[in-house]
Amino acid sequence: MSQAFLERRREPRVPMSDDQTIGLPMALTVRLVDISAGGVLLSSSQKMALGRRARLHTILGADPFNVEVEVRRLADGSLESNGRGRYRIGAVFTTLDEASGRSVNRFLSGNIQ
């Protein structure tokens, strides 16, 4: 048997069935373009799929703001000064706990600390 076909693993691999899935959290840096009581417009150098859900973590004024969002719109943006293209991502809030709701409402009303 040639060297290319020798098994080098210490433990055997077990194939997974097609109905098993696994999540792989991934961080994506975005710029918050605007925010409303129902969602956000983000700018990113990476595209996100329509319908994709993600966690958004930021600070509004002095308050932490952590919500789950769902991507509803995606548009190619203009080139930035560094020549890289940007995507504009419109997302709606899918979970807005009481603390995050207060944070966004305080921020939108201008009552930030």
Buried (B, 14 or more C-beta within 10 A) or exposed (E): EEEEEEEEEEEEEEEEEEEEEEEEEEEEEBEEBEBEEEBBBBBBBEBBEEEBEBEBEBEBEEBEBBBBBBBEEBEEBEEEEEEEEBBBBBBBBEEBEEEBBEBBEBBEEEEEE
